[in-house]
Amino acid sequence: MERKMFRPVVTLLSVTLFFTLFTLFVGLPHTIAADEIVFATVDDLSGPYAATGDEGVKAVELALDQVGWTILGKKVKFIKRDTQLKPAVGVRKFREAIEQDHPVFVQSGCSSAVQLAMQEVAADTKTLFWTQGWDTALTSAGTVNRYTFRWDSSNYAIANSSVAGFMKLFPDAKTIFSITMDYSWGRDMYEQAKAVVEKLGGKMIGNVLTPMNETDYSGAITKALSAKPDVIMLNLYGAPLIKCARAVGEFGAKERAKILIPADGLTMLRGIGAEALQGMYVGSHWWHTMDNDFSRDLVKKFKDKYGTIPSYYVAASYVGAMETIKAMERCGSTDVNKVICALEGHQYDGPTGKETIRAFDHQVIHPFLLGLAKKPGDMKYEDDYLTIIGSGEVYRTYEQNPVVWKLKLPCDK
C-alpha cells in the first residue's frame, strides 16, 4: 500500500518541479535582456538578394564597433535571422527573434513584399524597425506605423528624381519600354515611373513582368527591342538585374535605345561589370565619392574592416543603427517610445550631407542621385563605375500623404 501510494506523490512532485523549472527557463531571456541590449538583422541572407543582406549585417557590426559594442553602459548582442526573401519566412523569423532575444532595434530592407509583411509585426510587437525597402507603401498613410523608419528613398522619390532627371536630360526620348520584376516593389516602381513619364510628355509603350527567379531575359529584351522604344527601363534588382543588364549588352540593345536603371547599388554594378554597364544611366541612393565627412569616414572604416568600398545599402543600414544608438543616448533609454520621440524630426550629418528624419512619416529626406556608367578605360579604380550627373529631392508632402499615427506619445504636440 505504501509503495502504491508513494508513486503518484513522486510523479506529482516531479511534474510540479518540471513546470517550475520550465517557467524559469522560458523567462530567462527576459532576465538576460535586462543585462544586455540586443540588435538584430532580419534580412535575406541566402536568397537572390543575399549579397545585399550581408552588407546590412556588416553595416550594423561597423556601427556597433564605433561604440565598443556598449550602449548606455550595457553590452550589445547582435543576432541575425534569414528571411530567404520570403514574406512568410520573414514574419516567422522576425517573431522568433522578438520572442527569443527581445531586440530593441531590427534592421532589414531586402524585398518590399517582405518588408511590408514584417512592418506589421514591428507594430504588433512594438519593436523599432528600420527598413530599406523602396515600395512607396512602406511610408504611406494607412500602411506605415510609428515603429517603422526608412532611410532609402521611396519609389515615388526615385521616379521623381532619377526618371524625371533622365527625361529632362533627354527631352526627345519620349517612348519607354519597361522590363519589371513581378512583385510589389517592381510593380510599384513601374507605376511611379509611368506617372512621371506621362507627366513629362512621354509614354510607356510596353511592360514585361518577369518572375524573381528569371534566368533568361532574351524574350523580354526581344519584346522591348521590337517595340522600338527610345528608352529601355530595367525595373529589376539583385541577381535578376545583373543577368538582364548583361543580356542587354549581348543583344546590342544599347546601340538601339538608351538604357535606364532607375535605382541600383554598387554590389550589382560589380556583378554587371564595367564592359556591359558602360553607357547606361543608373539611379542610386548614395555614391561613395560624395564630398562630405560622413561619406569619407564611412568609406575608410568599411574598407579598413572589410576590404571593400561600401554600397548605398551599407550607408543606409549604418545610418539606421547609428542614429538609433545616438537617439538612445539622447533620451538615456532603450524604451521604444522614448527612442521614437528622440528620432522624430532629428537632423544629422549623413551620407548625403544634412539629412532629416521626417516626423510625420519617418522617411529620411535626402537627395537621390543619377549617374552615367563610365567606359572601362575612364575608370580610375575598380569600383569607379559612375559619374554622378544629377540629383533630386522630391518626396511626398503631408498633403499628399496625410499619415495619422495610431500610437500616441508624450512628445506629440
Residue, then its C-alpha position, 0 to 999 in steps of 0.5 A: m500500500e505504501r509503495k502504491m501510494f508513494r508513486p503518484v506523490v513522486t510523479l506529482l512532485s516531479v511534474t510540479l518541479f518540471f513546470t517550475l523549472f520550465t517557467l524559469f527557463v522560458g523567462l530567462p531571456h527576459t532576465i538576460a535582456a535586462d543585462e544586455i541590449v540586443f540588435a538584430t538583422v532580419d534580412d535575406l541572407s541566402g536568397p537572390y538578394a543575399a549579397t545585399g543582406d550581408e552588407g546590412v549585417k556588416a553595416v550594423e557590426l561597423a556601427l556597433d564597433q564605433v561604440g565598443w559594442t556598449i550602449l548606455g553602459k550595457k553590452v550589445k548582442f547582435i543576432k541575425r535571422d534569414t528571411q530567404l526573401k520570403p514574406a512568410v519566412g520573414v514574419r516567422k523569423f522576425r517573431e522568433a527573434i522578438e520572442q527569443d532575444h527581445p531586440v530593441f532595434v531590427q534592421s532589414g530592407c531586402s524585398s518590399a513584399v517582405q518588408l511590408a509583411m514584417q512592418e506589421v509585426a514591428a507594430d504588433t510587437k512594438t519593436l523599432f524597425w528600420t527598413q530599406g525597402w523602396d515600395t512607396a507603401l512602406t511610408s504611406a498613410g494607412t500602411v506605415n506605423r510609428y515603429t517603422f523608419r526608412w532611410d532609402s528613398s521611396n519609389y515615388a522619390i526615385a521616379n521623381s528624381s532619377v526618371a524625371g532627371f533622365m527625361k529632362l536630360f533627354p527631352d526627345a526620348k519620349t517612348i519607354f519600354s519597361i522590363t519589371m520584376d513581378y512583385s510589389w516593389g517592381r510593380d510599384m516602381y513601374e507605376q511611379a515611373k509611368a506617372v512621371v513619364e506621362k507627366l513629362g510628355g512621354k509614354m510607356i509603350g510596353n511592360v514585361l513582368t518577369p518572375m524573381n527567379e528569371t534566368d533568361y531575359s532574351g524574350a523580354i529584351t526581344k519584346a522591348l527591342s521590337a517595340k522600338p522604344d527610345v528608352i529601355m527601363l530595367n525595373l529589376y534588382g539583385a541577381p535578376l538585374i545583373k543577368c538582364a543588364r548583361a543580356v542587354g549588352e549581348f543583344g546590342a540593345k544599347e546601340r538601339a535605345k538608351i538604357l535606364i536603371p532607375a535605382d541600383g547599388l554598387t554590389m550589382l554594378r560589380g556583378i554587371g561589370a564595367e564592359a556591359l554597364q558602360g553607357m547606361y544611366v543608373g539611379s542610386h541612393w548614395w555614391h561613395t565619392m560624395d564630398n562630405d565627412f560622413s561619406r569619407d569616414l564611412v568609406k575608410k572604416f568599411k574598407d579598413k574592416y572589410g576590404t571593400i568600398p561600401s554600397y548605398y545599402v551599407a550607408a543606409s543600414y549604418v545610418g539606421a543603427m547609428e542614429t538609433i544608438k545616438a537617439m538612445e543616448r539622447c533620451g538615456s533609454t532603450d524604451v521604444n517610445k522614448v527612442i521614437c520621440a528622440l528620432e522624430g524630426h532629428q537632423y544629422d550629418g549623413p551620407t548625403g550631407k544634412e539629412t532629416i528624419r521626417a516626423f510625420d512619416h519617418q522617411v529620411i529626406h535626402p537627395f537621390l542621385l543619377g549617374l552615367a556608367k563610365k567606359p572601362g578605360d575612364m575608370k580610375y579604380e575598380d569600383d569607379y563605375l559612375t559619374i554622378i550627373g544629377s540629383g533630386e529631392v522630391y518626396r511626398t508632402y503631408e498633403q499628399n500623404p496625410v499619415v495619422w499615427k495610431l500610437k500616441l506619445p508624450c512628445d506629440k504636440 
